Amino acid sequence: MTRKTFWITLIVGGVLLVPPPVMAHHAVQGQFDFQKPLELSGVLTKMEWINPHAQMHLEVTNKNGTKTNWSFETINPTKLREKGLGRASKGGFEVGKTYVANGYAARNGGPYAFLKSIRMPDGRTITLWFGDPNGN
C-alpha cells in the first residue's frame, strides 16, 4: 500500500465513522399521558419563546389555597404567532392575565403538561394541537 493510498483510506474510513446529525423529534406520547386530560386556570407568569417548543408557565391556585407553578409545552413559536398568539401588544400572551389551559398531564406526575388548547382572557379558545395522540 502506498503512502497516498494509506492516507486516503484512513481519511475515508474516519469520515464514515462519524455519525450524521440526527434530526429526530420526540413523540409526545412518551412524555405525556393522553389518558389524563386536564384543565387548569392560572395566571401567566412567564412565556418562553424557545424552539422546538415554546413553554408557557401558569401559577395555578389549588383547591386548598396553595399555589403551584405549572409549565406547559406548546407548539413552536412560529406556529403560535401564525395562530395570532404573539406578544401581548399583538393580541397574544400577556403576563399577569388569567388563562385556561387544556392539555394532557406529564407521565412523571409533576406540574408539567402538553397544551392542546388555550382560552384567552378575552374568551377566545384557540386549539393549538389537532394531533392524534395514538399516532393514527
Secondary structure, DSSP 8 states (H G I E B T S, - for coil): --HHHHHHHHHHHHHHHS---------HHHHEEEEEEEEEEEEEEEEE--SSS-EEEEEEE-TTS-EEEEEEE-S-HHHHHHTT-SBGGGTSB-TTSEEEEEEEEETT-SSEEEEEEEE-TTS-EEE-----TT--
